[in-house]
Amino acid sequence: MSTSRPLAGDAGQATTEYALVLLAAAFVGLLVIGWATTGAGAETVGRLFDRIMRAVIEQT
């Protein structure tokens, strides 16, 4: 019976992949924040917030 063991050079691969996924998520988050706080993005977010608030107020 043969057991499969990772090669010595692969030991940190999962950690590296995890770090890259976190960096990509942070980058996407920064892009969304940048869009939402400037120009048309801020206006769109403001309109969405107003709609939500009106809907909540109408429910009460």
C-alpha positions in Angstrom: 0.0 0.0 0.0 1.5 3.3 -1.0 0.8 6.5 0.8 0.8 9.9 -0.9 2.9 12.5 0.9 3.4 16.1 -0.4 6.8 17.0 -1.6 9.0 19.1 0.7 8.7 22.0 -1.7 4.9 22.0 -1.5 4.7 22.5 2.2 3.9 26.3 2.0 1.7 26.2 -1.1 -1.6 26.3 0.7 -0.5 29.2 2.8 0.6 31.1 -0.3 -2.6 30.4 -2.1 -4.6 31.6 1.0 -2.6 34.8 1.1 -3.1 35.4 -2.6 -6.9 34.9 -2.2 -6.9 37.4 0.7 -5.0 39.9 -1.3 -7.4 39.6 -4.2 -10.4 40.0 -1.9 -8.9 43.1 -0.4 -8.2 44.5 -3.8 -11.8 43.9 -4.9 -13.0 45.5 -1.6 -10.9 48.6 -2.2 -12.3 48.9 -5.7 -15.8 48.7 -4.5 -15.2 51.2 -1.7 -13.5 53.6 -4.2 -16.4 53.3 -6.6 -19.0 53.7 -3.8 -17.5 56.8 -2.4 -16.8 58.9 -5.5 -18.8 60.2 -8.4 -21.7 58.2 -9.8 -21.0 55.4 -7.3 -21.7 57.7 -4.3 -24.9 58.9 -6.0 -26.1 55.3 -6.7 -25.4 54.2 -3.1 -27.2 57.3 -1.8 -30.3 56.5 -3.9 -30.2 52.9 -2.8 -30.0 53.9 0.8 -32.9 56.4 0.4 -35.0 53.6 -1.2 -34.3 51.3 1.7 -35.1 53.9 4.3 -38.4 54.8 2.6 -39.3 51.1 2.4 -38.6 50.6 6.1 -40.5 53.7 7.1 -43.5 52.7 5.0 -43.5 49.3 6.7 -44.0 50.9 10.2 
